[in-house]
Amino acid sequence: MDKKLISICIPILNEEDNIELIYKKILSIFNPYKNNYNYEFIFTDNNSSDKSFKIIQKINEIDKNVKCYSFSNNIGKERSLINAYKLAKGDAAIQLDCDLQDPPELIENFINKWEEGFDYVFAIRKNRKENIILKNLRKVFYRVINYLSHSELKNDVGDFSLIDKKIIEIIKTIDERDTYLRGFIYSLGYKSYGIEHIREKRFAGKTKFTFFRYISESFR
């Protein structure tokens, strides 16, 4: 039986303290399933000013399944993620942030639900371990953007998710400059499943979130 390929898509901006950690963590999750799945890592670098790109180059020297594509300027997380999907070759793709706030342990659950026949498996943030002001700003943002985009997606769903190849192929045809991605994926109407989790504190480095940056990215 041919192994299925899972693409791990990780947009980054100045994540030098987290890259090796998330790589090793995800690798440990895939190890028990190496007879069933191959993997590829696709890092899309939003013109980091630290050593992020060099660290990924070093990992690539020992693991050719790890790739990094660096943009000449910061195109924003949303467009960076869409470009990662466009580069993905997998039968499915999983997106998560590099800061370990999205628990990589959920990847196993995502794949299991995908194997059951779900095309879109997403994480629902039941709670966040972060500053109360920041938490409330995020809630406001997601509710505003869902309202403006007429999305029926639940308010506390982030980008942490798995999508089937059929959805990846549709994403490859869209203009990344004008798309609210998670709302777009949900609107396609494919069979979906949500898994609740508690979002952890950022492991290392500083958050790239500001309320005004999120608003700015939404109208790029």
trRosetta pair geometry for C-beta under 8 A, 3 or more apart (Angstrom, degrees):
i j d omega theta_ij theta_ji phi_ij phi_ji
3 35 7.6 -149 -97 158 110 31
3 36 6.2 134 -131 158 83 23
3 37 5.8 148 -175 -118 101 15
3 38 4.8 98 119 -20 131 90
4 36 6.9 -6 28 155 92 74
4 37 5.4 -34 71 -112 81 76
4 38 7.3 -162 94 29 33 74
4 90 7.8 60 161 -168 80 83
4 91 4.5 -70 -163 34 98 148
4 92 7.4 29 159 10 122 96
5 37 7.3 132 -106 -165 20 74
5 38 4.8 -26 -104 74 72 101
5 39 7.2 155 -159 -94 64 20
5 40 6.5 18 -176 -4 108 103
5 89 6.2 -26 119 107 150 86
5 90 4.4 -137 115 -123 89 67
5 91 5.5 125 53 -3 68 85
6 30 7.7 -158 57 -110 133 121
6 37 5.4 11 -6 -173 112 127
6 38 7.3 174 22 86 69 48
6 39 5.2 -25 67 -109 90 74
6 40 7.6 -178 89 26 47 65
6 90 5.3 52 -145 -148 16 138
6 91 7.1 -46 -75 52 51 83
6 92 5.6 -16 -119 71 75 90
6 93 7.4 147 -170 -102 59 31
6 94 6.4 14 177 -2 106 108
6 111 7.0 -41 -97 -98 144 117
7 39 7.7 146 -94 -162 23 60
7 40 5.2 -20 -114 66 68 99
7 42 5.9 5 -174 -1 103 119
7 88 3.7 110 144 -145 175 107
7 89 6.4 137 -72 46 123 52
7 90 3.4 -141 -17 -9 91 129
7 92 7.2 -160 29 99 78 42
7 93 4.1 -24 72 -110 107 84
7 94 7.2 173 88 24 55 62
7 168 7.9 93 39 -110 140 149
8 26 6.0 74 -129 180 163 157
8 39 6.2 17 -12 -172 110 108
8 40 6.9 -170 24 90 75 46
8 41 4.9 -27 70 -109 109 63
8 42 6.8 166 81 23 52 69
8 93 7.6 179 -77 -159 18 66
8 94 5.4 -18 -112 67 63 97
8 96 7.5 -34 -164 27 90 97
9 42 5.0 -16 -108 69 66 107
9 44 7.4 7 -168 -5 86 107
9 81 6.5 94 141 -148 126 72
9 84 3.8 119 -154 141 113 132
9 85 6.2 -7 -96 -64 165 61
9 88 6.2 -57 -66 -71 116 122
9 93 5.5 30 -15 178 118 113
9 94 6.9 176 23 84 77 42
9 95 4.6 -33 75 -97 104 79
10 22 6.9 136 -126 121 156 146
10 41 6.8 -16 14 -167 116 92
10 42 7.1 156 25 83 67 53
10 43 5.1 -27 76 -104 97 69
10 44 7.5 173 87 21 46 68
10 84 7.5 166 33 -133 29 156
10 95 7.4 161 -79 -150 42 60
10 96 6.4 -21 -100 71 87 65
10 97 7.3 101 -146 -152 82 17
10 98 5.3 92 -180 -71 117 89
11 43 7.7 130 -109 -162 19 55
11 44 4.9 -29 -109 66 70 99
11 46 6.7 43 -180 -32 98 107
11 77 5.3 131 112 -146 152 73
11 80 4.0 99 -130 117 125 123
11 81 5.1 -71 -36 -66 131 74
11 84 6.3 -120 -63 -29 82 139
11 95 7.9 15 -4 -157 91 107
11 97 7.6 -39 60 -116 80 62
11 98 7.8 -121 82 -21 43 105
12 15 4.4 -98 -154 18 109 129
12 19 7.1 22 -118 -87 155 103
12 43 5.6 -5 1 -166 123 103
12 44 7.1 159 21 75 72 46
12 45 5.3 -23 71 -105 99 65
12 46 6.9 -162 89 12 45 83
12 48 6.5 -19 123 -58 98 130
12 52 5.5 -180 135 -173 135 144
12 98 5.0 40 -101 -22 95 152
13 45 7.4 132 -86 -161 48 57
13 46 4.3 -28 -84 57 101 115
13 47 7.7 9 -125 60 89 58
13 48 5.7 177 -151 -88 42 83
13 52 7.8 -129 -159 -20 13 169
13 74 6.8 48 -117 -124 129 111
13 77 7.6 -88 -14 -78 124 87
13 208 5.4 76 73 -95 127 150
14 48 4.8 163 -61 -143 52 96
14 49 6.2 -6 -84 42 109 75
14 50 4.7 94 -135 6 77 118
14 52 6.3 -130 -108 -34 21 129
14 205 6.7 159 125 -155 88 131
14 206 8.0 -7 109 51 126 88
14 208 7.6 141 50 -79 104 111
15 18 4.6 -61 180 50 96 108
15 19 5.5 114 114 -52 98 86
15 48 7.2 -91 15 -109 67 142
15 50 7.9 173 28 63 26 131
15 52 5.3 71 51 -111 68 123
15 98 4.3 26 -164 109 161 146
15 99 6.9 -116 -128 -70 114 70
15 205 6.1 -88 -123 -21 53 172
16 19 6.5 -36 -136 3 28 114
16 48 7.6 144 -45 168 89 142
16 50 4.4 -111 -22 130 127 128
16 51 4.5 72 -117 60 135 84
16 52 5.0 -111 -68 -68 71 63
16 55 5.8 148 -137 -20 74 144
16 205 7.6 136 46 -81 64 125
17 21 7.7 5 142 -1 57 126
17 203 7.7 -163 122 105 104 94
17 204 3.7 -107 125 119 132 135
17 205 5.0 178 43 -44 122 97
18 21 5.4 -72 -157 46 48 115
18 22 5.7 36 157 -18 87 108
18 98 4.8 118 108 147 128 93
18 99 5.6 -74 -115 -107 167 41
18 100 6.3 -148 -149 -14 115 99
18 203 5.9 123 -109 68 104 117
18 204 5.5 -176 -63 57 87 100
18 205 6.1 -75 -22 4 113 129
19 22 6.4 -62 -147 37 25 100
19 23 6.2 25 157 -19 63 111
19 43 7.5 18 -133 -107 112 150
19 52 6.1 142 -48 -143 140 74
19 55 4.9 119 73 113 146 135
19 56 6.2 -100 -174 -65 145 82
19 59 7.5 -133 144 -23 111 142
19 98 6.4 -16 -86 -163 59 127
20 23 5.6 -56 -145 38 31 115
20 24 6.2 26 160 -15 67 108
20 55 6.5 -102 -44 179 93 122
20 59 7.1 -174 -102 -74 76 122
21 24 6.2 -61 -148 39 25 104
21 25 6.2 25 155 -20 63 112
21 100 6.5 -45 119 -55 124 133
21 203 6.6 -136 111 117 160 159
21 204 7.8 121 7 16 153 123
22 25 5.5 -53 -142 37 33 115
22 26 6.2 29 161 -15 67 106
22 96 7.8 -167 -161 101 131 115
22 98 5.4 -124 -3 -151 159 63
22 100 6.1 -148 -83 -68 95 85
22 104 6.9 159 -150 -61 78 136
23 26 6.3 -61 -149 39 24 103
23 27 6.2 25 154 -20 62 112
23 41 6.7 -9 -118 -93 91 164
23 59 5.9 -89 -152 -137 170 153
23 66 6.9 15 -132 -110 126 140
24 27 5.5 -55 -144 37 30 115
24 28 6.4 34 156 -23 64 104
25 28 5.9 -56 -154 31 28 110
25 29 6.9 27 149 -18 62 105
25 100 7.3 100 7 -110 167 108
25 104 4.9 125 132 41 116 159
26 29 5.5 -53 -154 33 38 114
26 30 6.5 30 152 -14 69 106
26 39 7.7 166 142 -174 111 157
26 41 7.6 123 86 -90 148 112
26 104 5.3 -120 -81 -155 72 139
26 107 6.8 86 -133 -27 85 165
27 30 5.8 -60 -148 40 33 106
27 31 6.5 53 152 -45 65 95
27 39 8.0 -160 -105 67 62 156
28 31 5.7 -31 -149 3 33 122
29 32 7.8 -61 177 24 33 96
29 104 5.9 -141 -31 143 148 107
29 105 6.9 -165 -103 -107 126 43
29 107 5.4 79 144 64 153 130
29 108 6.3 -132 -170 -48 108 95
30 33 5.8 -85 -161 56 51 97
30 34 6.4 82 144 -73 83 75
30 37 6.4 -108 -151 88 99 117
30 39 5.3 -47 -126 -34 162 143
31 34 5.8 -16 -152 -34 35 113
33 36 4.9 -59 -177 48 85 108
33 37 5.1 20 130 24 110 109
33 111 7.7 41 -154 119 174 164
34 37 7.1 -80 -116 61 27 67
37 111 7.5 -55 -66 -143 155 146
38 65 7.4 -147 174 -121 92 138
39 65 5.9 80 93 161 72 142
40 65 4.9 -128 -110 -172 59 85
40 66 7.6 177 -165 -80 57 30
40 67 6.9 3 179 8 102 107
40 88 7.5 159 80 -139 123 68
40 89 6.6 47 24 47 157 100
40 90 6.5 -151 36 -60 107 102
41 65 6.4 87 11 127 79 79
41 66 4.3 2 54 -119 120 71
41 67 6.6 170 88 29 68 60
42 67 5.6 -8 -110 70 61 101
42 68 7.9 148 -165 -94 42 35
42 69 7.2 -1 -171 4 87 106
42 84 4.9 142 117 -156 121 91
42 87 5.4 157 -147 94 143 119
42 88 6.0 -111 -3 -82 155 75
43 52 8.0 -160 165 161 141 105
43 56 5.3 -112 46 -117 154 153
43 66 7.5 23 -6 -176 108 85
43 67 7.0 -169 29 96 74 50
43 68 4.2 -18 71 -109 109 83
43 69 7.3 172 90 25 59 61
43 84 7.9 -50 -165 -111 8 119
43 98 8.0 51 -126 -82 104 127
44 68 7.6 172 -84 -157 23 60
44 69 5.3 -17 -114 67 70 96
44 70 8.0 161 -165 -88 47 31
44 71 7.2 38 176 -25 88 104
44 80 4.5 166 113 -177 127 90
44 81 7.1 -165 47 -76 141 31
44 83 5.5 126 -128 85 151 109
44 84 4.6 -115 -22 -66 127 98
44 87 7.8 155 -74 21 109 139
45 48 5.3 -72 -170 -5 106 104
45 52 5.9 159 -127 111 120 124
45 53 5.4 41 -124 -79 175 94
45 56 7.6 -144 -56 16 127 149
45 68 5.8 36 -22 -180 116 106
45 69 6.9 -175 21 88 81 42
45 70 4.1 -23 68 -108 119 75
45 71 6.6 -166 88 15 62 72
46 71 5.9 -7 -125 45 41 121
46 74 4.5 53 166 -129 104 72
46 75 6.3 -133 -128 33 93 66
46 76 7.3 149 -127 -4 136 10
46 77 7.2 -58 -54 -78 149 53
46 80 5.3 -62 -69 -81 102 145
47 70 6.8 107 -82 -180 45 89
47 71 5.5 -70 -40 85 87 80
47 72 6.5 26 -88 147 116 16
47 73 5.3 -11 -38 -140 155 17
47 74 5.0 -102 43 -56 116 66
48 52 4.0 11 93 33 171 130
48 53 6.1 176 53 -25 116 90
48 70 7.6 -88 21 -133 86 109
51 54 4.7 -59 -168 49 80 115
51 55 5.5 88 130 -32 91 98
52 55 5.9 -61 -153 32 27 112
52 56 6.7 19 156 -13 64 106
53 56 5.9 -58 -153 38 33 107
53 57 6.4 38 149 -23 66 105
53 68 6.0 168 -137 133 70 147
53 70 5.2 8 -107 -77 132 138
54 57 5.4 -49 -148 33 35 117
54 58 6.5 39 152 -22 64 102
55 58 5.7 -52 -154 32 32 113
55 59 6.7 31 149 -16 64 102
56 59 5.5 -50 -149 36 38 112
56 60 6.3 46 150 -25 66 104
56 66 6.5 -148 -166 151 84 114
56 68 4.0 85 121 -44 148 144
57 60 5.5 -53 -151 32 32 117
57 61 7.0 45 149 -32 61 95
57 68 6.9 -82 -57 37 63 132
58 61 5.8 -41 -161 13 36 117
58 62 7.9 7 152 4 59 98
59 62 6.6 -75 -166 46 39 92
59 63 5.8 -32 161 44 79 108
59 66 4.9 -48 119 99 110 161
60 63 6.5 -85 -121 71 28 64
60 64 6.5 59 -168 -109 72 42
60 66 5.0 -131 -86 86 68 96
60 67 6.8 79 -107 -94 122 39
60 68 7.2 -108 -48 4 131 97
63 66 4.8 59 100 0 104 110
67 87 7.7 -136 100 151 138 135
69 83 7.1 -128 96 137 141 120
69 84 7.8 -177 42 -93 122 67
69 87 6.5 -166 -17 -68 149 165
71 74 7.2 124 91 -95 125 22
71 75 5.3 -93 177 -8 166 111
71 80 7.0 -105 -15 -104 139 94
71 83 7.9 106 -68 60 118 170
75 79 4.4 -92 138 88 109 131
75 80 5.8 144 73 -58 100 79
75 83 7.7 63 82 -15 148 139
76 79 5.0 74 69 20 94 102
76 80 6.5 -160 92 -11 43 94
76 216 8.0 -147 -107 112 126 91
76 217 4.5 153 -155 -127 128 103
76 220 5.6 -129 -1 -47 164 161
77 80 5.4 -61 -144 40 29 116
77 81 6.2 30 159 -21 67 106
77 159 8.0 -128 149 -32 118 161
77 208 7.5 136 -56 102 123 139
77 217 6.5 7 37 -149 85 157
78 81 6.0 -57 -153 33 26 109
78 82 6.6 24 152 -17 62 105
78 176 7.4 163 127 -180 83 91
78 179 7.2 -176 163 85 118 76
78 180 7.4 -58 -142 -121 143 41
78 181 5.8 180 -155 -12 91 114
78 217 5.6 141 1 167 116 113
78 218 7.8 113 -31 -91 154 44
78 220 7.2 174 59 34 125 132
79 82 5.6 -50 -146 35 36 112
79 83 6.4 38 154 -19 65 104
79 176 4.5 103 -133 145 78 119
79 177 6.7 24 -99 -87 123 48
79 220 6.9 -85 -34 101 122 152
80 83 5.8 -56 -153 36 29 111
80 84 6.6 34 148 -23 63 103
81 84 5.4 -49 -151 30 36 115
81 85 6.7 37 151 -17 65 100
81 95 6.0 45 -149 -139 115 144
81 159 6.4 -93 -124 -158 162 144
81 181 6.3 -99 94 -3 125 173
82 85 5.7 -52 -154 35 35 112
82 86 6.5 37 148 -21 65 105
82 171 6.3 -152 -146 180 80 109
82 174 7.2 -93 -157 81 130 108
82 176 3.8 170 90 -119 149 114
82 179 6.6 101 -87 68 145 131
82 181 6.1 -152 -71 -92 95 129
83 86 5.4 -52 -148 35 36 115
83 87 6.5 30 153 -15 65 106
83 176 6.4 -4 -49 -82 75 169
84 87 5.8 -62 -152 39 32 107
84 88 6.6 48 147 -43 65 99
84 93 7.9 148 128 -174 95 138
84 95 7.2 116 94 -106 139 105
85 88 5.4 -39 -150 7 37 122
85 93 5.9 148 -119 98 77 168
85 95 7.8 -40 -65 -64 96 121
85 163 7.7 5 -127 61 123 137
85 168 5.6 -154 -174 -136 96 81
85 171 4.6 -24 126 114 141 147
85 172 7.1 -135 125 -64 91 70
86 171 6.8 -127 -67 120 71 95
86 172 5.0 125 -121 -115 76 75
86 176 7.9 -81 -28 -56 133 127
88 93 4.6 -11 -159 -90 165 132
88 168 5.7 -96 81 -149 124 137
90 93 5.2 141 59 -71 128 70
90 165 6.8 -146 108 -85 60 94
90 168 7.4 154 68 -57 80 168
91 164 7.5 -34 154 -155 65 67
91 165 5.1 -65 -157 -41 40 123
92 111 7.5 156 76 -112 152 73
92 114 5.6 11 -101 -158 162 156
92 162 5.5 16 168 -177 122 103
92 163 6.6 171 -158 85 76 38
92 164 5.4 -42 -104 -110 88 43
92 165 6.3 -84 -71 -40 44 72
92 168 7.9 179 -137 -29 30 127
93 162 7.0 165 84 -150 39 58
93 163 5.6 -11 57 57 88 87
93 165 7.9 109 -14 -87 87 54
93 168 5.6 109 -1 -86 125 125
94 107 6.0 42 -159 -126 166 96
94 110 6.1 101 -110 113 118 158
94 161 7.2 -161 -143 100 59 36
94 162 4.8 -25 -94 -95 80 80
95 159 5.2 -69 114 150 128 98
95 160 6.6 -136 96 -113 74 32
95 161 6.0 9 47 50 94 72
96 102 4.3 -146 -153 87 105 142
96 104 6.7 154 104 -93 171 72
96 107 7.9 -76 -28 -72 143 101
96 159 7.7 165 -105 103 30 90
96 160 4.9 44 -108 -120 78 89
97 100 7.9 -97 97 -6 87 22
97 101 6.0 -1 72 45 129 99
97 102 5.4 125 33 2 86 115
97 159 7.4 100 -47 67 87 115
97 160 7.1 -63 -1 -71 82 98
99 202 4.5 -42 172 -137 129 87
99 203 5.9 177 176 23 63 83
99 204 7.5 -155 -145 51 77 53
99 205 6.6 -116 -114 62 101 114
99 207 7.6 26 -107 -100 168 66
100 103 7.8 41 -177 -101 65 41
100 104 7.3 -48 -129 -19 73 101
100 200 6.6 -42 128 77 79 131
100 202 7.4 107 59 -154 80 43
100 203 4.1 33 51 -24 131 127
101 199 5.1 25 167 -177 97 93
101 200 5.1 -154 -136 66 52 73
101 201 7.0 -101 -106 125 92 10
101 202 5.7 -32 -58 -84 110 55
101 203 7.7 -141 -50 -18 62 77
102 106 7.4 -84 168 35 83 128
102 123 6.6 148 -144 47 102 165
102 158 7.3 -134 -88 85 117 138
102 160 4.1 178 -136 -97 139 142
102 197 8.0 80 -149 93 60 146
102 199 6.9 -25 -83 -127 49 90
103 106 5.3 97 86 -15 91 99
103 197 5.9 -139 24 -175 119 144
103 200 6.6 101 -67 -12 87 116
104 107 5.5 -12 -179 -14 65 116
105 108 6.7 -34 178 17 54 107
105 109 7.9 47 132 -5 67 103
106 109 5.1 -52 -162 40 61 115
106 110 6.0 68 140 -28 80 98
106 123 6.0 48 147 -90 166 120
106 160 7.4 61 77 156 142 123
106 195 6.2 159 -153 103 119 141
106 197 6.1 -66 -72 -65 138 151
107 110 5.4 -50 -149 32 35 117
107 111 6.4 31 156 -17 67 104
107 162 7.9 114 -140 -64 62 118
108 111 6.0 -56 -149 37 30 107
108 112 6.4 31 153 -20 64 107
109 112 5.7 -55 -147 36 31 113
109 113 6.4 27 157 -15 66 106
109 121 7.6 -169 122 166 80 138
109 195 5.6 105 130 -118 139 165
110 113 6.1 -63 -153 39 27 106
110 114 6.3 29 151 -20 65 109
110 121 4.6 158 -142 99 74 135
110 161 7.4 151 -127 -170 130 36
110 162 4.0 132 176 -19 120 133
110 195 7.5 -114 -73 11 68 145
111 114 5.4 -53 -146 37 34 116
111 115 6.3 35 154 -19 66 104
111 162 7.0 174 -68 -104 50 165
112 115 5.8 -55 -150 36 30 111
112 116 6.6 33 148 -22 62 104
113 116 5.3 -50 -152 32 37 116
113 118 4.6 -21 152 37 93 134
113 121 4.5 123 87 -103 132 139
113 162 7.7 146 71 56 104 134
113 193 4.9 -133 -174 71 140 147
113 195 7.5 -145 -29 -48 152 120
114 117 7.9 152 178 15 29 10
114 118 5.9 -85 -93 69 38 80
114 119 7.6 76 -130 -107 77 22
114 121 5.9 -95 -56 -10 81 132
114 162 5.6 -80 -60 125 127 142
114 164 6.6 159 -146 -78 105 89
117 191 6.4 -15 133 98 84 155
118 121 5.2 88 112 -66 129 93
118 191 5.1 -125 -127 119 55 99
118 192 6.3 83 -164 -133 105 18
118 193 4.4 -48 -129 -1 159 116
119 163 6.9 20 156 -157 71 60
119 164 4.1 -70 -148 8 76 129
119 166 6.5 -48 -145 55 129 113
119 167 6.1 132 160 -30 108 117
119 190 3.8 -73 76 158 138 128
119 191 5.2 103 11 54 92 77
119 192 7.0 -56 64 -73 75 59
120 161 6.7 -4 -171 178 76 126
120 162 7.4 171 -149 87 34 61
120 163 5.5 5 -107 -110 74 75
120 164 7.2 -86 -54 3 55 88
120 167 6.5 90 -74 -55 97 161
120 185 5.9 149 -123 154 138 111
120 186 7.1 176 140 -94 161 55
120 188 7.9 137 -43 61 142 113
120 190 5.3 114 -11 86 109 110
120 191 7.2 165 28 87 79 43
120 192 4.1 -27 77 -106 103 92
120 193 7.5 158 91 23 59 59
121 161 6.2 164 88 -161 52 74
121 162 4.5 9 53 50 101 103
121 192 7.1 174 -79 -157 35 62
121 193 5.1 -12 -114 65 78 94
121 194 7.8 169 -161 -86 54 26
121 195 6.9 25 178 -9 95 111
122 157 5.2 31 142 -154 136 116
122 158 7.9 173 -176 58 103 49
122 160 7.1 113 -160 90 66 61
122 161 4.0 -19 -105 -106 74 111
122 162 7.8 -146 -69 30 47 58
122 182 7.5 96 -127 -150 144 110
122 192 6.8 -2 6 -170 104 110
122 193 7.6 163 26 83 64 46
122 194 5.4 -26 73 -108 85 72
122 195 7.4 -180 92 25 37 75
123 157 7.2 142 82 -141 48 67
123 158 6.5 -22 78 47 99 92
123 160 4.2 -16 29 95 129 113
123 161 6.5 -135 6 -73 75 63
123 194 7.4 104 -141 -159 10 71
123 195 5.6 -41 -110 72 58 87
123 196 7.7 100 -167 -127 64 14
123 197 5.4 -33 -161 22 111 120
124 154 6.0 -5 -120 93 115 145
124 156 5.5 70 -169 97 76 98
124 157 5.6 -41 -101 -85 68 73
124 194 4.7 48 -33 176 118 117
124 195 6.6 177 17 78 85 31
124 196 4.7 -41 74 -96 104 61
124 197 7.2 133 67 19 53 67
125 128 6.0 15 175 -60 124 91
125 156 4.5 -123 57 171 84 103
125 157 7.5 179 5 -89 82 21
125 158 6.1 59 -31 -18 118 110
125 196 7.9 104 -138 -151 2 64
125 197 6.8 -41 -110 72 45 73
125 198 7.6 73 -160 -133 65 26
125 199 4.9 -9 -135 -27 110 118
126 156 7.4 114 -72 131 23 150
126 196 4.4 58 -52 -175 116 108
126 197 6.3 177 9 69 100 18
126 198 5.7 -55 65 -76 101 63
127 198 4.8 -12 63 -125 91 89
127 199 7.1 -151 98 27 45 75
128 135 5.1 179 68 -115 126 107
128 138 7.4 55 -10 56 166 151
128 198 7.4 175 -84 -171 25 66
128 199 4.4 -14 -111 64 75 112
129 198 6.8 59 -28 159 96 104
129 199 6.7 -152 18 95 73 62
129 200 5.6 -12 39 -149 125 36
129 201 4.7 -76 106 -45 109 80
130 134 5.4 -76 138 83 117 123
130 135 5.4 151 78 -61 97 94
130 199 7.5 -24 -15 103 112 108
130 201 6.2 146 -81 -108 72 73
130 202 7.9 60 -100 -11 111 85
131 134 4.2 74 74 13 101 110
131 135 6.6 -169 90 -13 49 86
132 135 5.5 -51 -143 35 32 117
132 136 6.4 28 159 -16 65 105
133 136 6.1 -59 -152 38 29 106
133 137 6.4 31 151 -20 64 106
134 137 5.6 -53 -147 35 33 113
134 138 6.5 35 154 -21 64 103
134 207 7.7 73 -153 78 149 169
134 209 7.0 94 -159 102 113 130
135 138 5.9 -56 -156 32 29 111
135 139 6.7 30 149 -19 63 105
136 139 5.4 -49 -149 33 38 115
136 140 6.5 40 152 -20 67 101
137 140 5.7 -52 -151 35 33 112
137 141 6.3 36 151 -22 65 106
137 211 4.5 -97 -175 -81 126 116
138 141 5.5 -54 -149 34 32 114
138 142 6.4 25 159 -14 67 106
138 209 7.4 -13 -82 -173 103 149
138 214 8.0 148 -115 -57 62 169
139 142 6.2 -58 -146 38 28 104
139 143 6.3 21 159 -13 63 112
139 155 7.1 44 -152 152 72 123
139 156 7.7 -17 -112 -87 80 88
140 143 6.1 -66 -150 41 27 106
140 144 6.1 24 157 -18 66 111
140 211 7.6 9 74 -136 118 121
141 144 5.9 -62 -149 37 26 108
141 145 6.2 13 162 -11 66 111
141 211 6.4 -154 -66 -140 118 78
141 214 5.0 2 -147 119 147 147
141 215 7.1 -121 -125 -62 102 74
142 145 6.0 -57 -138 42 29 104
142 146 6.1 31 160 -20 64 109
142 155 5.1 115 120 -173 116 75
142 156 6.8 105 110 -86 163 38
143 146 5.9 -52 -142 37 28 111
143 147 6.4 30 156 -20 61 108
143 155 5.3 6 -81 -135 77 125
144 147 5.8 -60 -153 36 29 111
144 148 6.2 21 156 -14 67 109
145 148 5.7 -53 -140 41 33 108
145 149 5.9 16 163 -5 67 114
145 151 7.8 6 125 21 73 128
145 180 6.4 171 170 -136 112 141
145 183 7.7 -140 138 -36 95 137
145 218 5.4 -120 -113 -130 121 145
146 149 6.2 -66 -138 49 24 98
146 151 4.6 -95 -146 63 72 104
146 153 6.3 -130 -123 64 114 85
146 155 6.0 -105 -1 -104 157 70
146 183 6.7 174 -117 -92 64 122
147 150 7.6 21 180 -73 29 39
148 218 7.9 81 74 159 142 132
149 180 4.7 -72 -104 45 155 156
149 183 4.7 47 125 141 143 172
151 180 7.0 -109 -48 108 136 133
151 182 7.8 61 -160 102 157 79
151 183 3.4 -91 -93 -134 139 111
151 186 6.3 79 -163 68 104 131
151 187 6.7 -95 -121 -56 78 104
152 186 6.7 -150 67 136 75 127
152 187 7.7 120 26 -90 91 72
153 157 5.3 -97 166 51 107 138
153 182 6.0 146 171 135 173 97
153 183 5.5 -129 7 -104 131 62
153 186 4.2 176 -74 -6 107 172
154 157 4.9 101 69 -23 88 108
154 194 6.7 35 18 -105 142 161
157 161 7.9 41 -179 -68 102 122
157 182 6.2 176 117 170 106 139
157 186 7.9 95 96 -65 157 137
157 194 6.7 -88 -96 -122 114 120
158 161 7.9 -168 91 -30 61 95
158 182 7.3 -136 167 -80 22 159
158 199 7.9 77 -10 -88 147 138
159 181 7.2 37 -115 85 100 124
159 182 6.0 -122 -94 -64 59 118
161 182 7.4 138 -8 -120 149 99
161 185 7.7 138 112 106 158 160
163 167 4.2 -95 177 79 115 136
163 168 6.1 142 109 -52 112 77
163 171 7.9 73 117 -22 157 136
163 185 6.3 -92 -101 -147 134 136
164 167 5.4 97 61 9 69 98
164 168 7.3 -124 110 -5 38 91
164 190 7.1 -143 34 170 119 153
165 168 5.1 -51 -146 35 41 118
165 169 6.3 45 155 -25 70 100
166 169 5.9 -48 -152 29 31 113
166 170 7.1 31 148 -17 59 101
166 190 7.2 152 89 -106 118 143
167 170 5.6 -52 -155 33 39 111
167 171 6.5 42 148 -21 68 103
167 185 6.0 50 -169 -140 133 96
167 188 6.4 156 -118 67 96 165
167 190 6.2 -95 -69 3 113 159
168 171 5.6 -55 -151 35 34 113
168 172 6.6 41 151 -27 65 102
169 172 5.7 -47 -153 25 33 117
169 173 7.5 29 151 -18 59 103
170 173 6.0 -62 -165 30 39 109
170 174 7.2 36 147 -29 69 106
170 188 6.6 117 92 -112 169 144
171 174 5.9 -57 -153 21 41 113
171 181 7.7 37 -126 -142 118 101
171 185 7.7 -6 -72 -85 112 94
174 179 5.5 58 147 -63 136 150
174 184 7.3 56 -118 176 171 156
175 178 5.3 27 96 28 109 101
175 179 6.9 156 82 -27 60 106
176 179 6.1 -74 -139 30 36 116
177 220 6.2 -116 -161 122 69 93
179 184 5.2 -11 -168 -39 103 153
180 183 4.4 16 109 35 110 120
180 184 6.1 151 79 -26 59 92
180 218 6.7 22 -96 -145 104 83
181 184 5.5 -59 -145 35 29 113
181 185 6.3 27 161 -19 67 103
182 185 5.8 -49 -147 34 33 111
182 186 6.5 32 155 -16 64 107
183 186 5.8 -56 -147 39 31 110
183 187 6.2 33 154 -24 65 110
184 187 5.7 -58 -148 34 28 113
184 188 7.2 42 152 -35 60 94
185 188 6.0 -43 -165 8 35 115
185 190 8.0 -53 175 33 74 114
186 192 6.8 13 -125 -70 74 166
200 203 7.6 33 117 -59 124 77
202 205 6.6 -98 160 70 126 75
202 206 7.8 76 115 -147 161 14
202 207 5.8 -147 -43 -69 153 85
208 213 7.3 -120 149 119 75 161
209 213 6.7 -165 -156 63 35 124
209 214 6.7 15 -149 -47 82 110
210 213 4.3 91 55 1 87 105
210 214 7.2 -157 85 -6 46 82
211 214 5.9 -57 -157 34 32 110
211 215 6.6 30 150 -16 66 106
212 215 5.5 -50 -146 38 38 113
212 216 6.1 44 152 -24 67 105
213 216 5.5 -53 -148 36 32 115
213 217 6.3 31 155 -19 66 105
214 217 5.9 -54 -146 36 30 109
214 218 6.4 34 155 -26 63 106
215 218 5.8 -56 -153 29 31 115
215 219 7.0 -1 160 3 63 107
216 219 6.7 -83 -158 46 27 89
216 220 7.1 54 148 -61 65 84
217 220 5.6 -19 -154 -24 41 115
